Amino acid sequence: MRITRFIIYFILFTISLAIAPLILQFYYPEIKFLIPKFWALFWIFDILTLSIYLIASWRMSISDKASGQALLGSVTIKLLFCMIIAFVYINANTVDPIKFIVNFFYLYFFHTVFEIYCLLCNLRNQKIK
């Protein structure tokens, strides 16, 4: 997958991922579904996903043998960074635990699935060549 194609997919993914929280925020303002600073976390996850994908994609283009390592390494690094972000967020803010878990894993799960899907597309393309 070329970088320009990934960027287009990434923009579409970001817009589609933001729709559900926006609907909840604007149509049900009396019920607080989102944690404080949700949108800051949203953009942090976006930037993290973009940077990790670009680094892993670059690493995969260097060597076919390093492709699997780049995929597993990117998932591991993302998990570590996300756990650090969760730790810092929980220490800096008082949040409802259930609401935090739902919001955090909404961001983490969908960003990780998108990243793995795009990296696997790159891995699959290398096998065809």
Summary of the structure (lengths in Angstrom):
residues: 129
radius of gyration: 16.4
end to end distance: 12.9
largest distance: 54.6
contacts: 343
relative contact order: 0.15
helix: 84%
strand: 0%
